[in-house]
């Protein structure tokens, strides 16, 4: 399927109801157990935060995908950005929309003064190897680091 030219925009607090179904679809597809109430609450904070960018690609009034990029500051690298979430609806995949969202995240991160853009590929993702190849094709390097977490 070829998609007509789409717009890439920044989503804000007023876009919560439109972006939430995409976030829910993304989390369901990847097998995450985060419930709708938590996704709604967290997405609401991200949409209003100056330390985050929620970009959407859309055709007229239909959202086809989104990316969430946030910033943080650490001792090792100073200000960095993380591409937290990237999702394109299945019927719109293969049209370069994910690449446009990644490129937008790169531009935004640079504008914030970030030294790098990082991302986490979760082991619950359906095809980790394919995802790693996809991100490498978009300039990401696998430095062999491992993210571990402790629930609080």
C-alpha positions as CSV (number, residue, x, y, z in Angstrom):
1,X,0.0,0.0,0.0
2,X,1.4,3.4,-0.9
3,X,0.5,6.2,1.5
4,X,-0.1,9.8,0.2
5,X,2.2,12.4,1.7
6,X,1.8,12.6,5.4
7,X,2.4,15.4,7.9
8,X,4.8,15.2,10.8
9,X,3.7,17.3,13.8
10,X,4.3,17.7,17.5
11,X,1.5,16.4,19.6
12,X,0.5,18.4,22.7
13,X,-1.8,17.9,25.7
14,X,-4.9,18.4,23.5
15,X,-3.9,15.4,21.4
16,X,-4.1,12.8,24.3
17,X,-7.3,11.2,23.0
18,X,-5.8,10.8,19.5
19,X,-2.4,9.4,20.5
20,X,-3.5,7.1,23.4
21,X,-5.0,4.4,21.0
22,X,-1.7,4.3,19.2
23,X,0.2,3.9,22.4
24,X,-2.2,1.1,23.5
25,X,-1.8,-0.7,20.2
26,X,2.0,-0.4,20.4
27,X,2.1,-1.9,23.9
28,X,-0.3,-4.6,23.1
29,X,1.6,-5.6,19.9
30,X,4.9,-5.9,21.9
31,X,3.3,-7.7,24.8
32,X,3.8,-5.1,27.5
33,X,1.3,-5.3,30.4
34,X,1.0,-1.6,31.1
35,X,-2.6,-0.8,31.6
36,X,-4.6,1.9,29.8
37,X,-4.8,4.1,33.0
38,X,-1.0,4.1,33.4
39,X,-0.5,4.8,29.7
40,X,-3.0,7.7,29.8
41,X,-1.4,9.2,32.9
42,X,2.2,8.9,31.5
43,X,1.3,10.0,28.0
44,X,-0.4,13.1,29.5
45,X,2.8,14.0,31.4
46,X,4.9,13.5,28.3
47,X,2.6,15.6,26.0
48,X,3.0,18.5,28.4
49,X,6.7,18.2,29.3
50,X,9.3,20.5,27.8
51,X,11.8,17.6,28.3
52,X,9.9,15.4,25.9
53,X,8.8,15.4,22.3
54,X,5.8,13.4,21.1
55,X,5.9,13.5,17.3
56,X,3.1,12.1,15.2
57,X,2.8,11.3,11.5
58,X,-0.7,11.7,10.1
59,X,-2.7,11.6,6.9
60,X,-5.4,14.2,7.2
61,X,-7.0,13.5,10.6
62,X,-5.8,9.9,10.9
63,X,-2.7,9.2,13.0
64,X,-0.4,6.7,11.5
65,X,2.4,6.6,14.0
66,X,4.2,8.3,16.9
67,X,7.6,8.6,18.5
68,X,8.3,9.7,22.1
69,X,11.8,11.2,22.8
70,X,12.9,12.4,26.2
71,X,16.0,14.0,27.7
72,X,18.0,13.2,30.7
73,X,21.3,14.3,32.2
74,X,24.0,12.1,33.5
75,X,27.6,12.3,34.7
76,X,29.1,10.3,31.8
77,X,27.5,12.1,28.8
78,X,25.7,15.1,30.1
79,X,22.5,15.8,28.3
80,X,21.3,12.8,26.2
81,X,18.0,11.9,24.5
82,X,16.2,8.6,24.4
83,X,13.9,7.5,21.7
84,X,11.5,5.9,24.2
85,X,8.8,4.6,21.9
86,X,8.4,4.3,18.1
87,X,5.3,2.9,16.5
88,X,3.7,2.9,13.0
89,X,0.3,1.3,12.5
90,X,0.7,-2.0,10.5
91,X,-1.1,-0.8,7.4
92,X,1.3,2.1,7.0
93,X,4.6,0.2,7.6
94,X,7.2,0.1,4.9
95,X,6.6,3.6,3.7
96,X,9.5,5.3,5.6
97,X,7.3,6.8,8.4
98,X,9.4,5.2,11.1
99,X,12.5,6.7,9.5
100,X,10.9,10.1,9.4
101,X,10.0,9.9,13.1
102,X,13.6,8.8,13.9
103,X,15.0,11.7,11.9
104,X,12.7,14.1,13.7
105,X,13.9,12.7,17.1
106,X,17.5,13.3,16.0
107,X,16.8,16.9,15.0
108,X,14.9,17.6,18.2
109,X,17.7,16.0,20.3
110,X,20.3,18.1,18.6
111,X,18.2,21.3,19.2
112,X,18.1,20.4,22.9
113,X,21.9,20.2,23.0
114,X,22.0,16.4,23.5
115,X,25.2,14.6,22.8
116,X,23.5,11.3,21.6
117,X,20.2,9.7,21.0
118,X,19.8,6.3,22.6
119,X,17.1,3.7,22.6
120,X,16.3,0.4,24.3
121,X,15.2,-2.7,22.3
122,X,13.2,-4.7,24.8
123,X,13.6,-8.4,24.9
124,X,9.8,-8.8,24.7
125,X,9.9,-7.3,21.2
126,X,8.6,-9.9,18.7
127,X,11.7,-9.8,16.4
128,X,14.7,-8.3,18.3
129,X,17.1,-9.1,15.5
130,X,15.0,-7.3,12.9
131,X,14.6,-4.3,15.1
132,X,18.4,-4.1,15.8
133,X,19.0,-4.3,12.0
134,X,16.4,-1.6,11.4
135,X,17.9,0.8,14.0
136,X,21.5,0.1,12.8
137,X,20.3,1.1,9.3
138,X,19.2,4.4,10.9
139,X,22.6,5.1,12.4
140,X,22.3,3.6,15.9
141,X,25.3,1.6,17.2
142,X,25.1,-1.4,19.5
143,X,27.7,-0.7,22.2
144,X,27.0,-3.9,24.0
145,X,25.6,-2.1,27.1
146,X,22.9,-3.9,29.0
147,X,20.0,-2.2,30.8
148,X,18.9,-3.7,34.0
149,X,16.1,-2.4,36.2
150,X,14.8,-2.8,39.7
151,X,11.1,-2.4,40.3
152,X,10.3,0.1,43.1
